[in-house]
């Protein structure tokens, strides 16, 4: 939560969402973080960046972290897409590092060894 003079005034035409986000006079950003031993704030995730797939909660940050273990991957985005069977399926978009090569099979195999089934 935070409050500051340059925060948004609210969500356009969404008074209930605005009231919820600004409960108690503070803006509830749903950012997750921690303070280190030097007092620096590290924002590490968003509470809403959670997908429900097949009855399981999946944190996008966890999937991103596993993908970033592959040196061939330069950038990655993880998001949910509608799925008839799983409600929401995990999807990714990756940017391959300059000069690197990797195929979807190698990426999938890596994820299956590092993430819960």
C-alpha positions as CSV (number, residue, x, y, z in Angstrom):
1,X,0.0,0.0,0.0
2,X,1.1,3.5,-0.6
3,X,-0.2,7.1,-0.8
4,X,1.4,10.0,-2.6
5,X,0.2,13.2,-4.2
6,X,0.8,12.0,-7.8
7,X,-1.2,8.7,-7.5
8,X,-4.1,8.2,-9.8
9,X,-7.5,9.5,-8.7
10,X,-9.2,6.2,-9.5
11,X,-10.5,4.0,-12.3
12,X,-12.6,5.5,-15.0
13,X,-16.3,4.7,-14.6
14,X,-15.5,2.0,-12.0
15,X,-16.4,3.5,-8.6
16,X,-16.5,0.1,-6.8
17,X,-13.0,-0.8,-8.0
18,X,-11.8,2.6,-7.1
19,X,-13.3,2.4,-3.6
20,X,-11.7,-1.0,-3.1
21,X,-8.3,0.1,-4.4
22,X,-8.2,3.2,-2.1
23,X,-9.7,1.6,1.1
24,X,-8.6,3.4,4.2
25,X,-7.0,6.3,2.3
26,X,-4.2,4.1,0.9
27,X,-3.7,2.8,-2.6
28,X,-3.6,-1.0,-2.6
29,X,-1.4,-1.8,-5.5
30,X,-1.2,-5.6,-4.9
31,X,2.5,-5.4,-5.3
32,X,4.5,-7.9,-3.2
33,X,7.9,-7.0,-1.9
34,X,10.3,-6.9,1.0
35,X,12.8,-4.6,2.6
36,X,16.4,-5.7,2.6
37,X,18.9,-5.2,5.5
38,X,19.9,-1.8,4.0
39,X,16.3,-0.6,4.0
40,X,15.8,-0.9,0.3
41,X,12.4,-2.0,-0.9
42,X,12.4,-4.8,-3.5
43,X,9.2,-5.3,-5.5
44,X,9.2,-8.9,-6.6
45,X,5.7,-9.7,-7.8
46,X,2.1,-8.8,-8.0
47,X,-0.6,-10.5,-6.0
48,X,-2.9,-10.6,-9.1
49,X,-0.2,-12.3,-11.2
50,X,-1.6,-15.6,-10.3
51,X,-3.3,-18.0,-12.7
52,X,-5.7,-20.8,-11.7
53,X,-5.1,-23.7,-14.1
54,X,-6.6,-27.2,-13.5
55,X,-7.5,-26.3,-9.9
56,X,-3.9,-25.2,-9.1
57,X,-2.6,-21.7,-8.5
58,X,0.4,-20.8,-10.6
59,X,2.6,-17.8,-10.0
60,X,3.7,-16.2,-13.2
61,X,6.9,-15.1,-11.5
62,X,7.9,-18.7,-10.6
63,X,7.5,-19.8,-14.3
64,X,9.4,-16.7,-15.5
65,X,12.3,-17.6,-13.1
66,X,12.5,-21.1,-14.4
67,X,12.6,-19.8,-18.0
68,X,15.3,-17.3,-17.2
69,X,17.5,-20.2,-16.1
70,X,18.0,-21.0,-19.8
71,X,20.8,-18.8,-21.1
72,X,19.3,-18.8,-24.5
73,X,16.3,-16.8,-23.3
74,X,16.8,-13.1,-23.1
75,X,13.2,-11.9,-22.1
76,X,10.1,-13.7,-21.1
77,X,6.5,-13.0,-20.4
78,X,4.1,-15.4,-18.7
79,X,0.3,-15.0,-18.8
80,X,-2.9,-17.0,-18.7
81,X,-5.1,-17.7,-21.7
82,X,-8.7,-19.1,-21.6
83,X,-8.8,-22.9,-21.9
84,X,-11.9,-25.2,-22.2
85,X,-10.3,-28.0,-20.1
86,X,-8.0,-26.1,-17.7
87,X,-10.1,-22.9,-17.3
88,X,-6.8,-21.0,-17.9
89,X,-3.7,-22.3,-19.5
90,X,-0.2,-21.1,-18.9
91,X,1.3,-19.3,-22.0
92,X,4.6,-17.7,-22.5
93,X,6.3,-15.4,-25.0
94,X,10.0,-15.5,-25.1
95,X,12.7,-13.5,-26.8
96,X,15.8,-15.6,-27.7
97,X,19.2,-14.0,-26.9
98,X,21.2,-12.7,-29.8
99,X,23.1,-15.6,-31.4
100,X,21.3,-18.2,-29.4
101,X,19.1,-21.0,-30.7
102,X,16.6,-23.1,-28.7
103,X,13.4,-24.9,-29.7
104,X,10.0,-25.3,-27.9
105,X,10.8,-28.9,-27.0
106,X,13.9,-27.9,-25.1
107,X,12.0,-25.1,-23.3
108,X,9.1,-27.4,-22.4
109,X,11.4,-30.2,-21.2
110,X,13.3,-27.7,-18.9
111,X,10.0,-26.4,-17.4
112,X,8.7,-29.9,-16.8
113,X,11.8,-30.8,-14.8
114,X,11.7,-27.6,-12.7
115,X,8.0,-26.9,-12.2
116,X,5.3,-29.0,-10.4
117,X,3.2,-31.0,-12.9
